[in-house]
Amino acid sequence: MVKKSVSLAGLSTFSIGGKVDNLVEIKNRNGLLTSLSYFKKNKISFKVFAEGSNIVFPDKGINGFLIRLINGSVYKIGNEIVSDAGVTLTKLINFSIKNGLSGLEKLSGIPGSVGGAVVGNAGAYGISVSDIIQEVECWDNGKIYWLTNADSRFRYRDSIFKHKPFVIVSVRFRLKKSSYDSLRKTSLEIISIREKKYKPGLKCPGSFFKNIIVADLKKTVIERIGFENIKYGKIPAGFLLEKVGACGMSVGDIEIASFHGNLFYNKGKGKSEEVKKLAGILKAKVYKKFGIFLEEEIRYFL
């Protein structure tokens, strides 16, 4: 079923965006492949997303068709889990914990879908989802195939899927056996920590800028920032932003949290152009003070 003239703001955790002409919601793998085949056969252009947790939709909206993945299946084969791209991270993590499989629990509390997490190589507390990915099933111009972890070109908050028009269909994860109680305890502790920063109901896309990989910096820059501010081999973008006075800054209805420099949130009727303007101001401030270019972790959905 195709929904007409749907508000994108209602499909995004940032609550930003105009309207999309046509929205197709897909609930399983077969439905996705059938739709993709139809669009290809009829030469219809389209874009794909799922939970809308790490993207900024355009104020002008989107012409044509938008596919939204809203569910899917997840199952276990030995120490491996195979998940459809539309499955939420929460559902996947809870499934792994229930089955006593370790590797995903530190990602607890991160919003979004499996497919979205793979595209942006989501991570937290020193791990990334790519650490446990075996293969990624993709659709590309009518062909379906599996990309290995190496072929997926994972880097810090990056992958080949950010740069190529592949549609992620499903993902195969390799995990390790552990105890339910231990995994559940870790998961709940991390969720508690995250909710102090990302309060439930807050209109935001998560961390806005990528942290800075220390190995990419000159020693003189690191010394100026301070070795004590390195975490998991990275300089937190929030630290740099706070040093240039980001907290509390705003453009229109887009504001930086008073308690965290890397948390952009929508106070009401924020626009994507306001997001871009505020991001540009902060990039310039950080570069001027530290000589470091900040790069968005979020994606502008153009």
Sequence and secondary structure as in RCSB ss.txt:
>XXXX:A:sequence
MVKKSVSLAGLSTFSIGGKVDNLVEIKNRNGLLTSLSYFKKNKISFKVFAEGSNIVFPDKGINGFLIRLINGSVY
KIGNEIVSDAGVTLTKLINFSIKNGLSGLEKLSGIPGSVGGAVVGNAGAYGISVSDIIQEVECWDNGKIYWLTNA
DSRFRYRDSIFKHKPFVIVSVRFRLKKSSYDSLRKTSLEIISIREKKYKPGLKCPGSFFKNIIVADLKKTVIERI
GFENIKYGKIPAGFLLEKVGACGMSVGDIEIASFHGNLFYNKGKGKSEEVKKLAGILKAKVYKKFGIFLEEEIRY
FL
>XXXX:A:secstr
 EEEEEESGGGSTT    EEEEEEEE SHHHHHHHHHHHHHTT  EEEESS SSEE  TT EEEEEEEE    EE
EETTEEEEETTSBHHHHHHHHHHTTEESSGGGTT  SBHHHHHHTT EETTEEGGGGEEEEEEEETTEEEEEETT
TTT BTTB GGGTS  EEEEEEEE EE  HHHHHHHHHHHHHHHHHHS TT    S  B  EEGGGS HHHHHHH
 GGG BTTEE HHHHHHHTT TT EETTEEE TT TT EEESSS  HHHHHHHHHHHHHHHHHHH     BSSEE
  
